[in-house]
Amino acid sequence: MDGMRRRRLKKRYLALVVMVGLFLVINAPGLFAVGYRLWYVPRVAGFPTLVLGQERLLVLSPHPDDETLCCAGAIQQVLRTGGQAYVAWITSGDGFEWDVTLTQHTLRPRGRALLELGNRRILEARKAAGILGIPEANLYFLGYPDRGLAPLVADPLRRYRSPLTGMDRVPYAESLSPGAAYTGQNLERDLERVLDLVKPTLILAPSPQDAHPDHRATGELAIRVLGRRGELERLRYWIVHGGLEWPLPKGLHPALPLEPPPRGRGLPWKRLDLDSEEEQTKLEATRAHVSQMELLSRFMLAFVRKNELYSPTPLP
């Protein structure tokens, strides 16, 4: 009996040690962040530097907040050099059930509650863009279904109905094509329209290596449409959902570099260095996405680092 009790105590002790170790690895309090710095700085310093000039920059953002996490530094630097910055949000983020569950205290959010979330996230995206210095006229909301982009891109002719909102057409009045049916064909048409209006010289889009299906689909959509237009050389790629708790450590660590994600191994990364003012502005824009910060703050704040990362190719 004593032997069995000792074994149980040993297992509990080991479990506690593992939990404490994971906490330290994920959150890196105090001196533990120094270890990350010693590991990250020389690795990230070895990447070529990306220098941005007077571009006509278009950021393709699958959801409101992605444009800030991936590209707030790039947006600021383009604007500072006298360039122009634009953002096109492919969805309005109306499929994030956990967010509505937390904020509206409902166990199975559907329909109107999620559409209200979409409208709220549009307002937050406008506020974040204003903090970054993007004019209101340079913002495009396409309004296609959150967590539904992959079916649209895979089968452009099939009409899609969101199981979350119940909608089969763009429901937002301020979108580029309100009432447009949820089809990949319409989505491609709207992206073509944005490209014709903006005439971008540089486009930042998610890599198909990203773990989120909406991000992968947005990257594939960009490659398809830009390839058809003969403009693939204008694309650069980023990753937000990089796998294995990336980016580590969680929370706000502005003195640390951003390390390439596990899902981006083999990509020819270039680093865009941010100064302290650009980091502070990125932090303010990140916090403007209030609905997401309520649930994902430690994940989102982990992108406020000394650099951003972009790849000239979508795949290794």
N, C-alpha and C positions, 0 to 999 in steps of 0.2 A: 504493500500500500504506500509506504514511504517512497519507494522507488518510482511509482507511478506519479505521485505528487511532485517529486523533483523534476520528472520529465515534463510535466505540464508547466511548472514554473519556468523551466528552461525555454520552452517554446514561447511562452508569453514574453520572457525577457528578450529573446531573439526578435520577436515581432515588434516589440517596442523599439529596439535598436534600429531595425529596418525603417520603421515609421519616422523616427527622428532623423535618420540619414537621408531619407527622401525629402523631408522638410528642408533640411539644410541645402541639399542639391537644388531643389526647385526654387527656393526663396532666397538663398545666399545672404543671410543677415550678417551684418558687421564684416568681420575679417574674411568670411567665406567668399565675399565678392572679390577680394584680392586674388584669390585663386583663379577665378574666371578671367580677371584682367590679365594675369600673367600668361594664361593660355590663349586668350582671344587676340590680344593686341598684335603680337608678331604674325599671327596667321592672317588676320584681316589686312594688316599693313602691306602684305605681299601682293594684294590684288591691285590691278591697274586702277588709276583714278578716272572717274567719269566727270568730264567738265561739260557743263551746259551753258549755252549762249542764248541768243535771241530767237528761241524756237517758238513755233506755234504748237504748244504741247496739248495733247489730248490724253487724259487718263480714263481708261475704261474700268469702271468700278462695278463689280457684281452686286454689291450691297452698299447702302450708306454706312460709312466708316472705313471701308477698304481703301478709299482714296486717300484718307489721312494716314492710316497705318503704313501703307506701302510708299506713299509718294509725297508727303507733305513737304519734305525738304526739297525735292525736285521742283515742285510747284513754286516754292518761294524763290529758288535760285533763278528760275526762268523769268519770273516777274521782276526780280531785281535787276536783271540785265536788259530790261526793256522788252522782253518777249510777252507772249500771250498764253494764258492757261485756260483750259476748258476741262470739264468733267462730264462724262455720260454715265449715269447709273443705270445698269441693265434691269435690275429689280429695285423695289422700294423696301426690301427687307421685311415683307409681310408674312414670312413663313416661320418666324422664330417663336415657336410655341412656348418655350421655357420662359422667355421674356414676358409674355402676356400672363403666363401662370403666376409669375412673381409679382408683377405690377398690378394686375387686376384680380388676383386671388380666385382664379377659376381653374379647375383641374383639367378641362378638355377644351381649350380655346379653339374656336372655329369662326368662320364667317366675319361678321361685323367687327368683333374684337381684334382680329388680325388686320383687317383693313384700317382700323383706327391706328394700329401700330405702324402700318405703312405710312399713313399721313404724318404721324409723329416723327418718324425717321426722316421723311422728306424735309420737315422743318429743321431738324437737327443737322441734316446735311447742308442746308442753306447757311445755317449759322456757322458751321465749321468752315465752309468755303469762304465766307466773309472774313473770318479770322485769318485765313491764309492769303487773303487779298484778291480772290477771284471775283470778277464782276458778276452780278446776278444774271446778266444776259448770256453769260458763258456756261450756264448750267443746263444740262439736259437730263430729264427723267423719262426713261422709256417705259417703266411700269410693268414689265413682264414678270411671270410668277417666280417668287422666291422658292428655291428647292425644286424648280420645275424647268430649269434651262437645259439640262441634259437631254430630256425627251424632245425639246424643240430643235436642238442642234442635230440630234441623231436622225430625226424624221421631219424635215422642214414643211411637209405638206399636211401632216396630221394636226388636227385641232386638239388642244390640250385644255383640260379643266383642272384647276388646282383643287386637290382634296382638302386643302387647308382653308382657303378663302371661299371656295365654291364658285369662283369666277372662271370664265373661259374667254375673257377679253380684258383689255387694259382698263382698270376701274378708276384711274386718277385723272381728274379734270386738267391738272397742270402738266400732264405728260405730253410727249411729243405727238403721239397719235392716240388720243383718248378713244376708247371703244374698239380699238383694233383687236381682231381675234388673236388668241394665243396660238400662233403658228410660227415655226421657224422662218418661214418665208417672210412674214411681216416683220419679225425681229431683224432679219438681214436687211430688209428694205429700210427700216428705221436707222440702222447703223450706217448704211450707205448715205442716207440723208444727212446724218450728223457729219460724216466725213466730207460731204460736199459743202456743207455750211462752214465747217471749221477750216478745211484745207490744212490739216496738221502736217508739220515737218517731223514730229516725233510723237509716237504713240506708246504709252505704257500700259501693258495688259498683263493679266495673270498668266503664269506658265501652266501648260497642261500637266505639269508635275505637281501642282498644288493638290492637297488632300481633299479640298471641298469640291463636290461635284459641280456647283454653280461656277466656281472659279475655273475649273478645267474646261467647262463648256464655253465660258466667255473667251478663254484663250484660244480654243479651237475655232470659235466663231470669228475672232479677229484674224486668225491665220487664213481661214477660208475666204473671207471678204477681201482682206488686203492682198491675198495671193491673186484673186480674180482681177483686182485692180492693178496688179504689178507693182505694189507698194510695200512688200514685205520688209524691205530694208529699213523702213521707218519704225518698225516695232522693236521694243525692248521689253523684257519680261521680269516679273517680280513674283514672289511667293509670300503669302501670309499664313496659310495653314501648312506648316512645314514638317509636321510629324514629330513624334517622341517628345512631347512637352515643349517643343521649340516655340518661341525663343526662351532660352534659359539665361539667367535666372528670371523668374516671374517678378512683376512689380516694376517700380520706377528705379532704373539704374542709369542715369544719363551719362555717367562717366565711362560706361562700358561700350565697346564696339558691338555692332550687330554681326553675329557669326552666321555663315551660310547654313540653311536648314538641311536636315538629313535628306529630305526629298529632293534637294537641289544638288546632290553630289554629282560631280562631273560637269556641271555647267560652268562656262567661262565667266565668272562673276566679275563685275566692276563695282567699286565702291564710290558712293557719292558722299563726301565728307560734309558734315553739318557743323556750323559754329554754334556757340551757346545761345545766341538770339534765335536762330532757326530751331534749335531744340525746344526752347521755351514756347515758341509759337506753335510748334507741332504738339506740345503738351496741351496747350490751351484748346487747340482744334480737336484733339482726341477727347478731352473732357466735355466738349460740346455735344458729343453723342451720348447724352445722359441715359437714354433707355438701355444702351448697351453697357455702359459703365456700371450700372446697377448690378449686373450679373457677371461681366467679363473684365472688370477693371484691371486685374493683375495681368491678364493676358494682353490687353490693349496697351497698357503703360509700358510693357516690355519692349515695344517698338520705338520708344523715344530713346534713341541711342545716338552715338557719335557719327553714325553713317547709315545710309540706305544701300541696298544691294540690287543691282540690275544685271540681267544677262542679255547679250545680243542674240542668243539662240534659245528656242523654247525647250529643247531636249538635249541631253548629253550627246 
